Amino acid sequence: MTFQSGRHFLQIPGPTNVPDRVLRALSRPTIDHRGPEFAKLSLGVLEGLKRIFQTSGPVVIYPSSGTGAWEAALVNTLSADDKVLMFETGHFATLWRNMAVALGLEVDFVPTDWRHGVDPNIVEQKLTEDKDHRIKSVMAVHNETSTGVTSNIPLVRKAIDRANHPALLMVDTISSLASIDYRHEEWGVDVTVGCSQKGLMLPPGLGLNAVSSKALDAAKSAKLPRSFWDWEAMLAANKIGFFPYTPATNLLYGLQEAIHMLEEEGLPNVFARHDRHAAATRRAVQAWGLEVLCADPQEYSSSLTAVMMPGGCDADALLDLILKKFDMCLGIGLGKVKGKIFRIGHLGNFNDLMLAGTLSGIEMGLSLAGIPFSKGGAAAALEYLEDTPG
Ligand SMILES: Cc1ncc(COP(=O)(O)O)c(C=O)c1O
């Protein structure tokens, strides 16, 4: 292993770079999670998260990864053999589907080409056909981290309403929360799934559920077995700032600091920053003569950009070279697109010069790997950033 000086570039689409302010908060001494100081901390972060999810309803925090928060959404609201409607937008939608099947749910999994998001017309058609209301939930991944495609959740909500169907709406915002505009309450979402290690700029370890009153009602009759994930015990303890089991105390310190940072910047500015860096990245890809995986400009992700390799070139070999030469990690292709794409994470604690470094590393890597492309992508992105002040 050769010695690498300077800072490592962590440009995968999560976990993201943890800001120094958050790292310092994480390093505070651990306190008694049944004491008054802890209650103050947790009541503060539970309120703060409501502002991040844009909801007045409860948010549940688990000491878990995002996968745990997926499971919590399902087991709290559904019963064995319930039917759910999902879309194969990519690798993460597929994993969530696999979990639903493993839990005994019947999944209508609508295929896509992994270049598009959820089609609201299909939602409306499927729900309209479902006269006896067997479909209990529509489940969508807002930002598909494996493809860089963002589905339009307000249109999915409208489609459910047009079909006049009572299904719940559950949305995975694991790689969009605090990066791409998302409004749990205004958009009529019943359960929003999130986690700590992406837009919230924390290390992995917190799984999140924002919950509507309709979802809380569904929980009263839902029969899937649950214990660790049970909202009821959690929400009862949370009322006075406590948890039914040991919470991830130090991550909550980090969360408090991350919420301060997001609110100092202002959520609309956070979203605009992500939009601008994503647009600059696409300029670079275009100038390289390469193609973005997302096929619909309306669905371009502002958290990450997935780039298609020119015919026959291996994306994983390129990423290995970039890691060795420039100490930068980019996201590999997952599932069906393994080796065919690479993913540039531009979410979380990120700025113009970090983007400049990221794109320069990719451009040098493409050149050293002998991949057919045109130089000038990094320069095109810088020009965009100059012309489009943040
Ligand atoms: C969209 C999406 N959903 C779910 C997950 C799973 O989350 P975790 O790996 O934290 O369990 C990920 C992970 O990257 C993701 O990007």
The ligand as an SDF file (V2000), in Angstrom:
LIG
                    3D

 16 16  0  0  0  0  0  0  0  0999 V2000
  -32.1610    4.3090   -1.3390 C   0  0  0  0  0  0  0  0  0  0  0  0
  -31.5920    3.4000   -0.2940 C   0  0  0  0  0  0  0  0  0  0  0  0
  -32.4290    2.6460    0.4280 N   0  0  0  0  0  0  0  0  0  0  0  0
  -31.9680    1.8090    1.3820 C   0  0  0  0  0  0  0  0  0  0  0  0
  -30.6270    1.6820    1.6510 C   0  0  0  0  0  0  0  0  0  0  0  0
  -30.1520    0.7300    2.7000 C   0  0  0  0  0  0  0  0  0  0  0  0
  -29.6570    1.4620    3.7790 O   0  0  0  0  0  0  0  0  0  0  0  0
  -28.5440    0.8440    4.7410 P   0  0  0  0  0  0  0  0  0  0  0  0
  -27.4230    0.3800    3.8920 O   0  0  0  0  0  0  0  0  0  0  0  0
  -28.1970    2.0030    5.6590 O   0  0  0  0  0  0  0  0  0  0  0  0
  -29.1920   -0.2700    5.4950 O   0  0  0  0  0  0  0  0  0  0  0  0
  -29.7150    2.4520    0.9230 C   0  0  0  0  0  0  0  0  0  0  0  0
  -28.2720    2.3440    1.1680 C   0  0  0  0  0  0  0  0  0  0  0  0
  -27.4590    2.9580    0.5260 O   0  0  0  0  0  0  0  0  0  0  0  0
  -30.2250    3.3310   -0.0710 C   0  0  0  0  0  0  0  0  0  0  0  0
  -29.3890    4.0840   -0.7950 O   0  0  0  0  0  0  0  0  0  0  0  0
  1  2  1  0
  2  3  1  0
  2 15  2  0
  3  4  2  0
  4  5  1  0
  5  6  1  0
  5 12  2  0
  6  7  1  0
  7  8  1  0
  8  9  2  0
  8 10  1  0
  8 11  1  0
 12 13  1  0
 12 15  1  0
 13 14  2  0
 15 16  1  0
M  END
$$$$
